[in-house]
Amino acid sequence: MHLALLGGGRMGEALAVGLVEGGWEPESLAIAEVDADRRHALEARLPDVRVAPSPAWAAADAEVVVVAVKPGDAVGALESCLEVLADGALVLSIAAGVTIAALEAAAPGHPVVRAMPNTGALVGRGAAAIAAGTLATELDLEACERILGGVGTVVRVPETQLDAVTGLSGSGPAYLFLVAEAMVEAGVLVGLPRDTSDQLVRQTLLGTAALLDDDGATPESLRAAVTSPGGTTAAGLAVLEAHGVRAAFLEAVVAATRRATELGRP
């Protein structure tokens, strides 16, 4: 299956690397990237993948086109390669805020699937949601799951829930980076050298994520398991609850979801 990536930025590169490492034939991949320096970097990292300076060159006879350019460029990039696409080629868009209706209008007759990945894809641990357009079939969705599954987890949702996905997992890494930043500062406040605090916080977050991934238990039960009655963890959690940390996260996700909806309006 010939796949063309329109856009060779960080997310486009992550997808290409994930596909190749997952067994996709490099010769069946093509990347369109207009920036010459970026093209050279892609060619150095993916020597067997064709890197072209325009969408039309990359998408010639492609059976799957992944729209990975900036949202404002998505429709134009897609329209520029329509004449060379294979009949019925699948369009998978990861351009934030660009609706299925806009993509279907730009590529009439082509099945469209819209996706919302997050930056975890850059290290092969992303979280993505996909939503089917009016012409997309089960086989189309399975193809998209294979593509995005090379860089993380994929779930299916209706398009009406993609803004909520954006507010939760799309913006989620930034929330956790803020938590990490605050914890490093807290370590310094209680007397640890900054580099020591930074190292401990990083490993704490990595270990916690691994427990969430491997244990199969709920976050609530894992938290309860490390919270002894009257202990240090219980004291710390009481302060977080008193300062409304839980409510702040709820409000942050709601605000980000609302903003995603606003940005997606014409």
Secondary structure, DSSP 8 states (H G I E B T S, - for coil): --EEEE--SHHHHHHHHHHHHTT--GGGEEEE---HHHHHHHHHH-TTSEEESSHHHHHTT-SEEEE-S-HHHHHHHHHHTGGGS-TT-EEEE--TT--HHHHHHHSTTS-EEEEE--GGGGGT-EEEEEEE-TT--HHHHHHHHHHHHTTEEEEE--GGGHHHHIIIIITHHHHHHHHHHHHHHHHHHTT--HHHHHHHHHHHHHHHHHHHHHS---HHHHHHHT--TTSHHHHHHHHHHHTTHHHHHHHHHHHHHHHHHHHT--
